[in-house]
């Protein structure tokens, strides 16, 4: 399933790659978010089933529309700006077969621009509810080439057992776009669901192809959704620190106004009671898994397995 908005040429590429997989998908769904380009026609020409939404309602709504129409036991969620190695799907399905207790899978994602550099692997979520795409910006190596159980997967390119969505629910549509996968991972953790990292499932990601890196819209949505995450799963000193540091990062990119606007919108949604909140007991249950992920995040950063940027230096360095 591929959510798409004005993806055009990018969509053609990923659909072409899906057609060359050594294990073919039973169905290919494109959920078109009110595109005004030729996306829908391109998808139909490639043999995909197209669900046309009236407007750009956001990533979460598009994904949910695809999940609701899926009838297969496994559901792949793919961005429209990917290049897939021919064995990507076969590696994912075989891995989930080997790891029968895993509910979802993530593979190794390289940068489409710097093809010897990782865009990311699995996700690690800090106690501040800020996620790091493990390996982002790193050269490939042994650390990123072993299979392992994981707690979170980016929805850039992932495969889920359909049963997951029956147990934890669909994506939270309040998030629209960005951090909806962090929200999903936290709900999976509360249900005791884990995933598996399968490094032989390889793809390449252009990244920020829809809204653009550090666009005002991206910053607004990220800031808003950080507020929603903290409200849902329990605000604390870690979430306050993580959000303030991210605001500094936005300021460095000249996006302070967008950051403030997003935070106002998030607070308004929370005040209106639009966002469901977990119980205090559930927030306590999450503490253990988040503390474990944060320790792993720090280990990988400190070991030099990733270029530690100032955001994580400050996050770990401040009391």
MOPE-V224010 format. One record per helix or strand. SS is the DSSP state (alpha for helix, beta for strand). FROM is the first residue (numbers start at 1). TO is the last residue. If there is no record, write none. Layout:
# MOPE-V224010
ss: (SS | SS)
from: (FROM | FROM)
to: (TO | TO)
This chain:
# MOPE-V224010
ss: (beta | alpha | beta | alpha | beta | alpha | beta | beta | alpha | beta | beta | beta | beta | beta | alpha | beta | beta | beta | alpha | alpha | alpha | beta | alpha | alpha | alpha | alpha | alpha)
from: (2 | 8 | 29 | 39 | 49 | 59 | 74 | 82 | 88 | 104 | 117 | 123 | 131 | 139 | 142 | 148 | 152 | 157 | 163 | 173 | 180 | 195 | 216 | 237 | 256 | 280 | 310)
to: (4 | 19 | 33 | 45 | 53 | 69 | 78 | 84 | 98 | 111 | 120 | 125 | 133 | 139 | 144 | 150 | 152 | 161 | 168 | 175 | 190 | 205 | 233 | 252 | 271 | 302 | 317)
